[in-house]
């Protein structure tokens, strides 16, 4: 499949969407903004433990600027993690600030260290893009994963999502004899379904992580997206199905080699039923998000028309052809996919 070759444009947060974020405590005053971090004086390439370029660079600031930024970032971490209680943060220091020009959000990655035990944690400061924030909200409401983020003006703060990068998992963990391949295949089918239902695109292997949890007999696996830049922007349906990306081929072969068609359909239906249950836990919030997203400008008209046509053909449902915005396409797809859950006695 031809991969995405151009960065998508930045979409501002609309007034209605900002009101939504404020209503659900996603927006708050922050002491440091993205534009402040852009005032760095120099940067040096950051390499991994093997000396390979990570595409990040560690940036440095003038001493007075860094003092202010350091204090502000610790306060932001306190807001993100401890509801603003800075009293429990006095032993924390900002150890490193990394910048990545690769990607739509051009993020800063903040490394914060506990001075008592040298334990490190991370969070990200990014340009606030409306479609990305819609992706984060849909992840919170429809996936099994809780996600923490904050918005202020044109700044987005995101928690760090822990896990093994997908490309490393495929290259290294697939070779391990302890790997439960059937459970991995099952989880990737469910992950593929979660992405497609809510139209989260570009889930190439480096855009998701795998969390491995030891069980009393074996291991459990959870695949989590870490990049929400391509939430419902592109026009091709296959962009929203991770199975069609070349660097996920090893996973696809694992699934087809271990599971028959009937089992794969079973796992897809199970995941849709779970998404329907999650949707039922916050129907008003999800509907408010639908209203905001359906009225927002989040893609180009040509891409909207292409995607609604491809989805109409794929599902055999002409309702998609009446969609005028990308938000309408997203929620039409959600509602159509979850309608299959009704046959299992679950009302989406």
C-alpha positions as CSV (number, residue, x, y, z in Angstrom):
1,X,0.0,0.0,0.0
2,X,1.2,3.5,-0.8
3,X,2.0,5.1,2.5
4,X,1.3,8.7,3.6
5,X,4.0,10.9,2.2
6,X,2.8,14.4,3.3
7,X,2.1,16.0,6.6
8,X,-1.5,16.8,7.1
9,X,-2.4,20.5,7.8
10,X,-2.9,21.8,11.3
11,X,-6.6,22.2,12.3
12,X,-7.4,24.7,15.0
13,X,-9.7,24.0,18.0
14,X,-13.1,25.4,17.3
15,X,-15.1,27.4,19.9
16,X,-17.6,24.6,20.5
17,X,-14.9,21.9,20.8
18,X,-13.0,24.1,23.3
19,X,-16.2,24.4,25.3
20,X,-16.5,20.6,25.2
21,X,-12.9,20.2,26.5
22,X,-13.5,22.7,29.2
23,X,-16.7,20.9,30.3
24,X,-14.8,17.6,30.7
25,X,-11.8,19.0,32.4
26,X,-9.4,18.6,29.5
27,X,-8.6,22.4,29.3
28,X,-6.8,24.2,32.0
29,X,-4.3,27.1,32.5
30,X,-0.7,26.0,32.0
31,X,2.4,27.9,33.1
32,X,4.4,26.9,30.0
33,X,3.2,26.7,26.4
34,X,4.5,25.1,23.2
35,X,5.7,28.4,21.9
36,X,7.9,28.8,25.0
37,X,9.7,25.6,24.4
38,X,10.4,26.6,20.8
39,X,12.8,29.3,22.1
40,X,15.7,26.9,22.5
41,X,19.1,28.1,21.6
42,X,20.7,24.9,20.2
43,X,20.2,21.1,19.9
44,X,22.3,18.0,19.6
45,X,21.2,14.7,18.0
46,X,20.0,12.1,20.4
47,X,21.2,8.6,19.8
48,X,20.1,5.3,21.3
49,X,22.3,2.9,23.4
50,X,23.6,1.4,20.1
51,X,24.6,4.8,18.7
52,X,21.7,5.0,16.2
53,X,20.0,8.3,15.4
54,X,16.6,8.4,17.1
55,X,15.4,11.4,15.0
56,X,15.1,13.4,18.2
57,X,17.5,16.1,19.4
58,X,18.2,17.3,22.9
59,X,17.6,21.0,23.1
60,X,19.2,23.6,25.4
61,X,18.0,27.0,26.7
62,X,19.5,30.2,28.2
63,X,19.9,29.7,32.0
64,X,17.2,32.2,32.9
65,X,14.7,30.7,30.4
66,X,15.4,27.2,31.5
67,X,14.8,28.0,35.1
68,X,11.3,29.3,34.3
69,X,10.6,26.4,31.9
70,X,11.9,23.9,34.4
71,X,9.5,25.2,37.1
72,X,6.6,25.4,34.7
73,X,7.1,21.9,33.3
74,X,7.2,20.4,36.9
75,X,3.9,22.2,37.6
76,X,2.4,20.8,34.4
77,X,3.5,17.3,35.5
78,X,1.8,17.9,38.8
79,X,-1.4,18.9,37.1
80,X,-1.2,15.9,34.8
81,X,-0.4,13.4,37.5
82,X,-1.5,14.7,40.9
83,X,-4.3,17.2,40.2
84,X,-1.9,20.1,40.6
85,X,-0.5,19.1,44.0
86,X,3.0,20.5,43.7
87,X,3.8,19.5,47.3
88,X,4.6,16.0,46.3
89,X,6.8,17.2,43.3
90,X,9.7,18.9,45.2
91,X,12.0,16.0,44.6
92,X,11.5,16.0,40.8
93,X,13.7,17.7,38.2
94,X,13.6,18.1,34.5
95,X,16.5,16.0,33.3
96,X,16.2,16.5,29.5
97,X,14.0,18.1,26.9
98,X,14.0,16.5,23.4
99,X,12.5,17.9,20.2
100,X,11.4,16.0,17.1
101,X,10.7,17.8,13.9
102,X,9.6,14.5,12.4
103,X,5.8,14.1,12.5
104,X,2.8,16.5,12.4
105,X,2.9,17.7,15.9
106,X,6.7,18.4,16.2
107,X,6.6,17.3,19.8
108,X,8.8,18.0,22.8
109,X,9.5,15.0,25.0
110,X,10.1,15.9,28.6
111,X,12.1,13.5,30.8
112,X,11.4,14.1,34.5
113,X,13.4,12.3,37.2
114,X,12.8,11.5,40.8
115,X,16.0,12.6,42.7
116,X,15.5,10.0,45.4
117,X,15.6,6.9,43.3
118,X,16.6,8.1,39.7
119,X,13.3,6.8,38.3
120,X,12.3,8.6,35.1
121,X,9.0,9.4,33.6
122,X,8.0,11.3,30.4
123,X,5.3,13.5,29.0
124,X,4.9,15.4,25.7
125,X,4.3,19.0,24.8
126,X,2.8,19.4,21.3
127,X,1.0,21.8,19.1
128,X,-2.7,21.5,19.7
129,X,-4.3,20.0,16.6
130,X,-8.1,19.5,16.7
131,X,-8.1,16.2,14.8
132,X,-5.4,14.7,17.0
133,X,-7.4,15.8,20.1
134,X,-10.6,14.2,18.7
135,X,-8.5,11.0,18.3
136,X,-7.4,11.2,22.0
137,X,-11.0,11.6,23.1
138,X,-12.2,8.7,21.0
139,X,-9.4,6.6,22.5
140,X,-10.6,7.5,26.0
141,X,-14.3,6.8,25.2
142,X,-14.2,3.7,22.9
143,X,-11.0,1.8,23.7
144,X,-10.0,-0.2,26.7
145,X,-7.3,2.3,27.4
146,X,-7.5,5.4,29.6
147,X,-5.5,8.3,28.3
148,X,-4.6,11.6,30.0
149,X,-4.1,14.9,28.3
150,X,-4.5,18.6,28.8
151,X,-5.1,21.5,26.4
152,X,-4.3,25.2,26.8
153,X,-4.6,27.7,24.0
154,X,-2.5,26.1,21.2
155,X,-0.6,23.7,23.5
156,X,-1.4,20.0,24.0
157,X,0.1,18.0,26.9
158,X,0.1,14.2,26.6
159,X,1.0,11.5,29.0
160,X,3.7,8.9,28.0
161,X,2.2,5.6,26.9
162,X,4.3,2.7,28.2
163,X,5.0,-0.2,25.9
164,X,7.4,-1.9,23.5
165,X,7.4,-0.1,20.1
166,X,5.6,-2.2,17.6
167,X,8.6,-2.5,15.2
168,X,10.9,-3.7,18.0
169,X,8.2,-6.1,19.2
170,X,7.9,-7.6,15.7
171,X,11.7,-7.8,15.2
172,X,12.7,-9.1,18.6
173,X,9.8,-10.6,20.5
174,X,8.5,-12.7,17.6
175,X,11.7,-14.7,17.9
176,X,11.2,-15.6,21.6
177,X,10.0,-19.1,22.4
178,X,8.0,-17.7,25.3
179,X,5.8,-15.7,23.0
180,X,2.2,-16.8,23.0
181,X,1.6,-16.4,19.3
182,X,-2.2,-17.1,19.4
183,X,-2.8,-14.4,22.0
184,X,-0.7,-11.9,20.0
185,X,-2.7,-12.7,16.9
186,X,-6.0,-12.3,18.8
187,X,-4.9,-8.9,20.2
188,X,-3.8,-7.6,16.8
189,X,-7.1,-8.5,15.2
190,X,-8.9,-6.6,18.0
191,X,-6.5,-3.7,17.6
192,X,-7.1,-3.6,13.9
193,X,-10.9,-3.5,14.6
194,X,-10.6,-0.7,17.1
195,X,-8.7,1.4,14.7
196,X,-11.1,0.8,11.8
197,X,-14.3,1.4,13.8
198,X,-13.2,4.9,14.9
199,X,-11.1,5.5,11.8
200,X,-7.7,6.0,13.3
201,X,-5.2,5.9,10.5
202,X,-1.5,5.3,9.9
203,X,-0.9,2.5,12.4
204,X,2.4,1.5,11.0
205,X,4.6,-0.5,13.5
206,X,6.3,2.5,15.0
207,X,3.0,4.3,15.7
208,X,1.8,1.8,18.3
209,X,3.3,0.0,21.3
210,X,2.7,-3.5,22.8
211,X,2.3,-3.9,26.5
212,X,3.2,-7.3,27.8
213,X,1.6,-8.4,31.1
214,X,2.6,-11.6,32.8
215,X,-0.4,-13.8,33.6
216,X,-0.4,-16.7,36.2
217,X,0.1,-19.2,33.3
218,X,1.3,-17.1,30.4
219,X,1.4,-13.6,29.0
220,X,-1.3,-11.2,27.9
221,X,-0.7,-8.5,25.3
222,X,-2.3,-5.1,24.7
223,X,-1.6,-3.1,21.6
224,X,-2.0,0.7,22.1
225,X,-1.8,3.5,19.5
226,X,0.7,6.3,20.5
227,X,0.2,8.5,17.4
228,X,-3.2,10.2,16.8
229,X,-2.1,12.6,14.1
230,X,-4.0,10.6,11.4
231,X,-7.4,10.5,13.1
232,X,-9.8,10.5,10.2
233,X,-8.0,12.7,7.7
234,X,-7.0,10.5,4.7
235,X,-9.5,9.4,2.0
236,X,-8.4,5.7,1.6
237,X,-10.2,3.2,3.7
238,X,-7.2,0.9,4.0
239,X,-5.3,3.7,5.8
240,X,-7.5,2.9,8.8
241,X,-6.8,-0.8,8.8
242,X,-3.3,-1.7,10.2
243,X,-3.3,-5.0,8.4
244,X,-2.6,-3.2,5.1
245,X,0.7,-1.7,6.1
246,X,3.8,-3.4,4.9
247,X,5.7,-3.3,8.2
248,X,2.7,-5.1,9.8
249,X,3.0,-8.0,7.3
250,X,4.7,-10.3,9.9
251,X,1.7,-9.8,12.2
252,X,-0.8,-10.5,9.4
253,X,1.0,-13.7,8.5
254,X,0.9,-14.7,12.1
255,X,-2.8,-14.2,12.2
256,X,-3.6,-16.0,9.0
257,X,-1.3,-18.9,9.9
258,X,-2.8,-19.5,13.3
259,X,-6.4,-18.5,13.1
260,X,-9.2,-19.5,10.7
261,X,-11.6,-17.1,9.2
262,X,-14.5,-17.9,11.6
263,X,-12.2,-17.3,14.6
264,X,-11.1,-13.9,13.2
265,X,-14.7,-12.9,12.7
266,X,-15.5,-14.0,16.2
267,X,-12.7,-11.7,17.6
268,X,-13.9,-8.8,15.5
269,X,-17.5,-9.2,16.7
270,X,-16.3,-9.5,20.3
271,X,-14.3,-6.3,20.0
272,X,-17.3,-4.4,18.5
273,X,-19.5,-5.6,21.4
274,X,-16.9,-4.3,23.9
275,X,-16.8,-1.0,22.1
276,X,-20.6,-0.8,22.2
277,X,-20.5,-1.4,25.9
278,X,-18.0,1.4,26.4
279,X,-20.1,3.7,24.3
280,X,-23.0,3.0,26.6
281,X,-21.1,4.1,29.7
282,X,-20.9,7.7,28.5
283,X,-23.7,8.3,25.9
284,X,-24.1,12.0,26.5
285,X,-20.4,12.7,26.4
286,X,-20.0,10.7,23.2
287,X,-23.0,12.5,21.6
288,X,-21.5,15.9,22.6
289,X,-18.3,14.9,20.9
290,X,-20.3,13.8,17.8
291,X,-22.0,17.2,17.6
292,X,-18.6,19.0,17.8
293,X,-16.8,16.7,15.4
294,X,-19.6,16.6,12.8
295,X,-19.5,20.4,12.5
296,X,-15.7,20.8,12.4
297,X,-13.4,21.1,9.4
298,X,-11.0,18.2,9.8
299,X,-10.1,17.2,6.2
300,X,-10.2,18.2,2.6
301,X,-13.4,17.8,0.6
302,X,-11.8,15.4,-1.9
303,X,-10.7,13.1,0.9
304,X,-14.1,13.2,2.6
305,X,-15.8,12.2,-0.7
306,X,-13.3,9.4,-1.4
307,X,-13.6,7.9,2.1
308,X,-17.4,8.1,2.3
309,X,-17.6,6.4,-1.2
310,X,-15.1,3.7,-0.2
311,X,-16.9,3.0,3.1
312,X,-20.3,3.0,1.4
313,X,-19.0,0.3,-1.0
314,X,-17.3,-1.6,1.7
315,X,-20.3,-1.8,4.0
316,X,-22.9,-1.8,1.3
317,X,-24.6,1.2,3.0
318,X,-25.5,4.4,1.1
319,X,-25.9,6.4,4.4
320,X,-22.2,7.3,4.1
321,X,-22.9,9.2,0.9
322,X,-24.9,11.7,2.8
323,X,-22.0,12.7,5.0
324,X,-20.6,16.2,4.4
325,X,-17.9,16.3,7.0
326,X,-15.2,13.9,8.2
327,X,-16.8,13.9,11.7
328,X,-20.1,12.7,10.1
329,X,-18.2,9.9,8.3
330,X,-16.5,8.8,11.6
331,X,-19.7,8.6,13.6
332,X,-21.6,6.9,10.7
333,X,-18.9,4.3,10.6
334,X,-19.0,3.9,14.4
335,X,-22.8,3.5,14.4
336,X,-22.8,1.1,11.5
337,X,-20.0,-1.1,12.9
338,X,-21.6,-1.2,16.4
339,X,-25.0,-2.0,15.0
340,X,-23.8,-5.6,14.6
341,X,-23.5,-5.7,18.4
342,X,-27.3,-5.4,18.6
343,X,-27.5,-8.9,17.2
344,X,-25.6,-10.0,20.4
345,X,-28.1,-8.3,22.7
346,X,-26.0,-5.2,23.2
347,X,-27.4,-1.8,22.2
348,X,-24.6,0.6,21.0
